[in-house]
């Protein structure tokens, strides 16, 4: 419990499930809940003020014909864009100019 509230029992600590991309950034104490953050390769979809990230999602993978415009971070998904005319990207990473 982090403040008086009239409850007769303590609240259960939140669990940061690594199976959905979360880890415990700060462990639960008698006066504060667990604070969750995201594992590498994930971004936070729902950020709760006192408990950190509550839901995470894997970074998007760019499709062939696209490139990574902005890599994903812990707070934002990967941003993809279509390769410009005259270039290609077979793996969705970087665009390469056509060979003449």
BALOBA-1460 file (C-alpha; in Angstrom, 3 decimals):
// residues 100
<rec num="1" residu="x" x="0.000" y="0.000" z="0.000"/>
<rec num="2" residu="x" x="1.371" y="3.390" z="-0.922"/>
<rec num="3" residu="x" x="-1.169" y="5.460" z="1.031"/>
<rec num="4" residu="x" x="-3.930" y="5.001" z="3.641"/>
<rec num="5" residu="x" x="-7.092" y="3.759" z="1.922"/>
<rec num="6" residu="x" x="-9.277" y="1.916" z="4.435"/>
<rec num="7" residu="x" x="-8.594" y="-1.535" z="2.980"/>
<rec num="8" residu="x" x="-8.036" y="-4.371" z="5.436"/>
<rec num="9" residu="x" x="-5.662" y="-6.346" z="3.180"/>
<rec num="10" residu="x" x="-2.647" y="-5.471" z="1.113"/>
<rec num="11" residu="x" x="-2.936" y="-5.435" z="-2.667"/>
<rec num="12" residu="x" x="-1.126" y="-8.098" z="-4.694"/>
<rec num="13" residu="x" x="2.046" y="-7.056" z="-6.475"/>
<rec num="14" residu="x" x="1.885" y="-6.689" z="-10.262"/>
<rec num="15" residu="x" x="3.730" y="-9.293" z="-12.335"/>
<rec num="16" residu="x" x="5.934" y="-8.284" z="-15.278"/>
<rec num="17" residu="x" x="5.510" y="-11.204" z="-17.694"/>
<rec num="18" residu="x" x="8.624" y="-11.784" z="-19.867"/>
<rec num="19" residu="x" x="6.439" y="-13.867" z="-22.191"/>
<rec num="20" residu="x" x="4.732" y="-10.656" z="-23.340"/>
<rec num="21" residu="x" x="7.910" y="-8.529" z="-23.413"/>
<rec num="22" residu="x" x="8.004" y="-7.115" z="-19.875"/>
<rec num="23" residu="x" x="10.544" y="-7.237" z="-17.036"/>
<rec num="24" residu="x" x="10.615" y="-5.855" z="-13.481"/>
<rec num="25" residu="x" x="12.493" y="-2.541" z="-13.560"/>
<rec num="26" residu="x" x="11.736" y="-2.050" z="-9.857"/>
<rec num="27" residu="x" x="10.585" y="-4.831" z="-7.547"/>
<rec num="28" residu="x" x="7.496" y="-4.609" z="-5.372"/>
<rec num="29" residu="x" x="7.987" y="-3.295" z="-1.820"/>
<rec num="30" residu="x" x="5.595" y="-2.988" z="1.137"/>
<rec num="31" residu="x" x="4.816" y="0.593" z="0.013"/>
<rec num="32" residu="x" x="5.041" y="0.457" z="-3.808"/>
<rec num="33" residu="x" x="3.977" y="-1.832" z="-6.624"/>
<rec num="34" residu="x" x="6.293" y="-3.468" z="-9.162"/>
<rec num="35" residu="x" x="7.385" y="-1.144" z="-11.984"/>
<rec num="36" residu="x" x="7.524" y="-2.904" z="-15.373"/>
<rec num="37" residu="x" x="9.520" y="-1.948" z="-18.464"/>
<rec num="38" residu="x" x="10.002" y="-3.602" z="-21.874"/>
<rec num="39" residu="x" x="12.545" y="-6.156" z="-23.031"/>
<rec num="40" residu="x" x="14.788" y="-5.455" z="-26.015"/>
<rec num="41" residu="x" x="12.859" y="-5.832" z="-29.277"/>
<rec num="42" residu="x" x="9.572" y="-4.632" z="-27.737"/>
<rec num="43" residu="x" x="7.856" y="-1.270" z="-27.247"/>
<rec num="44" residu="x" x="5.393" y="-0.150" z="-24.586"/>
<rec num="45" residu="x" x="1.776" y="0.051" z="-25.799"/>
<rec num="46" residu="x" x="0.246" y="1.141" z="-22.468"/>
<rec num="47" residu="x" x="2.178" y="3.190" z="-19.939"/>
<rec num="48" residu="x" x="0.778" y="3.385" z="-16.392"/>
<rec num="49" residu="x" x="2.019" y="6.230" z="-14.198"/>
<rec num="50" residu="x" x="2.869" y="4.268" z="-11.071"/>
<rec num="51" residu="x" x="3.551" y="0.772" z="-12.449"/>
<rec num="52" residu="x" x="5.456" y="1.597" z="-15.646"/>
<rec num="53" residu="x" x="4.528" y="-0.313" z="-18.780"/>
<rec num="54" residu="x" x="1.441" y="-2.521" z="-18.546"/>
<rec num="55" residu="x" x="1.368" y="-3.962" z="-22.101"/>
<rec num="56" residu="x" x="4.119" y="-4.389" z="-24.679"/>
<rec num="57" residu="x" x="4.328" y="-5.457" z="-28.317"/>
<rec num="58" residu="x" x="7.166" y="-6.699" z="-30.521"/>
<rec num="59" residu="x" x="8.680" y="-4.170" z="-32.903"/>
<rec num="60" residu="x" x="7.239" y="-4.391" z="-36.425"/>
<rec num="61" residu="x" x="9.368" y="-5.914" z="-39.170"/>
<rec num="62" residu="x" x="9.438" y="-3.990" z="-42.455"/>
<rec num="63" residu="x" x="8.236" y="-5.850" z="-45.549"/>
<rec num="64" residu="x" x="10.353" y="-6.487" z="-48.660"/>
<rec num="65" residu="x" x="10.274" y="-3.290" z="-50.748"/>
<rec num="66" residu="x" x="10.461" y="-1.155" z="-47.591"/>
<rec num="67" residu="x" x="13.264" y="0.130" z="-45.422"/>
<rec num="68" residu="x" x="13.573" y="0.980" z="-41.749"/>
<rec num="69" residu="x" x="13.023" y="4.745" z="-41.585"/>
<rec num="70" residu="x" x="13.292" y="4.845" z="-37.781"/>
<rec num="71" residu="x" x="14.302" y="1.871" z="-35.611"/>
<rec num="72" residu="x" x="11.946" y="0.870" z="-32.814"/>
<rec num="73" residu="x" x="12.632" y="2.064" z="-29.274"/>
<rec num="74" residu="x" x="11.213" y="1.058" z="-25.898"/>
<rec num="75" residu="x" x="8.432" y="3.637" z="-26.365"/>
<rec num="76" residu="x" x="7.822" y="3.579" z="-30.158"/>
<rec num="77" residu="x" x="7.388" y="0.935" z="-32.845"/>
<rec num="78" residu="x" x="9.647" y="0.612" z="-35.900"/>
<rec num="79" residu="x" x="8.729" y="3.077" z="-38.649"/>
<rec num="80" residu="x" x="8.939" y="1.688" z="-42.196"/>
<rec num="81" residu="x" x="8.782" y="3.453" z="-45.561"/>
<rec num="82" residu="x" x="8.575" y="2.247" z="-49.163"/>
<rec num="83" residu="x" x="11.847" y="2.259" z="-51.132"/>
<rec num="84" residu="x" x="12.140" y="5.129" z="-53.581"/>
<rec num="85" residu="x" x="11.788" y="4.511" z="-57.319"/>
<rec num="86" residu="x" x="14.885" y="2.804" z="-58.720"/>
<rec num="87" residu="x" x="15.782" y="0.967" z="-55.524"/>
<rec num="88" residu="x" x="14.866" y="-2.313" z="-53.818"/>
<rec num="89" residu="x" x="14.962" y="-4.041" z="-50.457"/>
<rec num="90" residu="x" x="14.588" y="-7.831" z="-50.462"/>
<rec num="91" residu="x" x="14.653" y="-8.123" z="-46.651"/>
<rec num="92" residu="x" x="12.925" y="-4.928" z="-45.480"/>
<rec num="93" residu="x" x="16.049" y="-3.383" z="-44.007"/>
<rec num="94" residu="x" x="17.821" y="-0.951" z="-46.343"/>
<rec num="95" residu="x" x="17.050" y="0.127" z="-49.898"/>
<rec num="96" residu="x" x="19.714" y="-0.474" z="-52.563"/>
<rec num="97" residu="x" x="19.807" y="1.257" z="-55.949"/>
<rec num="98" residu="x" x="19.149" y="-0.928" z="-58.986"/>
<rec num="99" residu="x" x="22.207" y="-2.008" z="-61.008"/>
<rec num="100" residu="x" x="22.288" y="-0.742" z="-64.587"/>
